[in-house]
């Protein structure tokens, strides 16, 4: 049974997806484990939301290595685990520091995810962040493949987050409406 009145608070906030921009004073609202993913969830001062979804490593997407051989499933799994863990380690580092990271023993990916969630959840409200929101290939808001999109917010201090040359050259710093405008065969307007 659905009780729709439960959604009123959410709708009243006017929550929507964070636009492409560098946002200051953003809150990490949660890190949540889904069936086959982890979400790192953020909310800006306007109530707009964005998450970084980290799909569980599965090894189904092997890449071609520098020597033109294809990764094995185990190599692809290890690469995917490292890529996903890097985002979670960045959050852990910002909250707890390098010394804490250095004290963690080696562990399996899922155990690391659970450690991050159990460590961050009780202290998530102790920091706020600056967040670099980029666009995907269609100009929709997303967070990058590397965890350089996140830094601690220091009130009164300027953010050090910047769009990289690659992000600018590939239009990842402009919104979907700007992308549609640029792609318009009529030279302007929004489809």
WOURUR-V538408 format. One record per residue. N is the residue number from 1. OMEGA is omega as a letter, one per 20 degrees, with the letter a starting at -180 (none if undefined). NEAR is the number of other C-alpha atoms within 10 Angstrom. D_CENTER is the distance of its C-alpha to the mean C-alpha in whole Angstrom. Layout:
N | OMEGA | NEAR | D_CENTER
N | OMEGA | NEAR | D_CENTER
This chain:
1 | a | 3 | 33
2 | r | 5 | 30
3 | a | 6 | 31
4 | r | 7 | 29
5 | r | 8 | 30
6 | a | 9 | 27
7 | a | 9 | 25
8 | a | 9 | 27
9 | r | 10 | 25
10 | a | 12 | 21
11 | a | 10 | 23
12 | r | 9 | 25
13 | a | 11 | 22
14 | a | 11 | 21
15 | r | 15 | 18
16 | r | 14 | 16
17 | r | 17 | 13
18 | r | 21 | 12
19 | r | 20 | 13
20 | a | 21 | 13
21 | r | 17 | 14
22 | a | 19 | 13
23 | r | 20 | 13
24 | r | 21 | 15
25 | r | 17 | 16
26 | r | 23 | 12
27 | r | 22 | 13
28 | a | 23 | 11
29 | r | 17 | 12
30 | r | 18 | 12
31 | a | 24 | 11
32 | r | 15 | 13
33 | r | 17 | 14
34 | a | 12 | 15
35 | a | 7 | 18
36 | a | 10 | 16
37 | r | 14 | 13
38 | r | 22 | 10
39 | r | 17 | 8
40 | a | 19 | 6
41 | a | 16 | 8
42 | r | 22 | 8
43 | r | 24 | 12
44 | a | 22 | 13
45 | r | 11 | 17
46 | a | 12 | 18
47 | r | 18 | 17
48 | a | 16 | 14
49 | r | 19 | 11
50 | r | 22 | 8
51 | r | 20 | 5
52 | r | 17 | 3
53 | r | 18 | 7
54 | r | 21 | 8
55 | r | 15 | 12
56 | r | 18 | 15
57 | r | 20 | 16
58 | r | 15 | 19
59 | a | 18 | 21
60 | a | 12 | 22
61 | r | 13 | 20
62 | r | 17 | 22
63 | r | 16 | 22
64 | a | 11 | 25
65 | a | 9 | 26
66 | a | 7 | 28
67 | r | 6 | 31
68 | r | 8 | 30
69 | a | 9 | 30
70 | r | 13 | 28
71 | r | 16 | 26
72 | r | 15 | 27
73 | r | 15 | 25
74 | r | 13 | 25
75 | r | 14 | 24
76 | r | 19 | 21
77 | a | 19 | 20
78 | r | 15 | 20
79 | a | 17 | 18
80 | r | 21 | 15
81 | a | 20 | 16
82 | r | 14 | 15
83 | a | 16 | 12
84 | a | 22 | 10
85 | r | 17 | 12
86 | r | 15 | 11
87 | a | 21 | 8
88 | r | 21 | 10
89 | r | 20 | 12
90 | r | 19 | 11
91 | r | 21 | 10
92 | r | 19 | 14
93 | a | 15 | 15
94 | r | 14 | 14
95 | a | 18 | 16
96 | r | 15 | 19
97 | a | 13 | 19
98 | a | 13 | 21
99 | r | 9 | 24
100 | r | 11 | 22
101 | a | 13 | 20
102 | a | 9 | 23
103 | a | 8 | 25
104 | r | 10 | 23
105 | r | 8 | 25
106 | r | 8 | 24
107 | r | 10 | 23
108 | a | 9 | 22
109 | a | 16 | 18
110 | r | 15 | 18
111 | r | 11 | 20
112 | r | 17 | 17
113 | a | 21 | 15
114 | r | 15 | 18
115 | r | 15 | 18
116 | a | 17 | 15
117 | a | 20 | 15
118 | r | 12 | 19
119 | a | 14 | 18
120 | a | 19 | 16
121 | a | 14 | 17
122 | a | 10 | 20
123 | a | 11 | 19
124 | a | 17 | 16
125 | a | 12 | 18
126 | r | 10 | 19
127 | r | 15 | 17
128 | a | 22 | 15
129 | r | 22 | 12
130 | a | 22 | 12
131 | r | 26 | 9
132 | r | 23 | 9
133 | r | 24 | 8
134 | r | 25 | 10
135 | r | 23 | 12
136 | a | 20 | 12
137 | r | 13 | 16
138 | r | 14 | 17
139 | r | 20 | 16
140 | a | 19 | 13
141 | r | 23 | 10
142 | r | 21 | 7
143 | a | 20 | 4
144 | r | 18 | 6
145 | r | 13 | 8
146 | a | 12 | 9
147 | r | 18 | 7
148 | a | 15 | 10
149 | a | 19 | 7
150 | r | 23 | 8
151 | r | 20 | 12
152 | r | 18 | 14
153 | r | 20 | 16
154 | a | 14 | 20
155 | r | 10 | 22
156 | r | 6 | 24
157 | r | 7 | 23
158 | r | 10 | 21
159 | r | 18 | 17
160 | r | 11 | 17
161 | r | 16 | 14
162 | r | 14 | 16
163 | a | 17 | 15
164 | r | 11 | 16
165 | r | 10 | 20
166 | a | 10 | 18
167 | r | 16 | 15
168 | a | 13 | 19
169 | a | 10 | 21
170 | r | 13 | 19
171 | a | 18 | 18
172 | a | 26 | 14
173 | a | 24 | 15
174 | a | 22 | 17
175 | a | 20 | 17
176 | r | 20 | 18
177 | r | 15 | 22
178 | r | 16 | 22
179 | r | 18 | 21
180 | r | 16 | 24
181 | a | 16 | 26
182 | a | 14 | 26
183 | a | 14 | 27
184 | r | 13 | 30
185 | r | 9 | 33
186 | r | 9 | 35
187 | r | 9 | 33
188 | r | 12 | 31
189 | a | 13 | 30
190 | r | 14 | 28
191 | none | 8 | 28
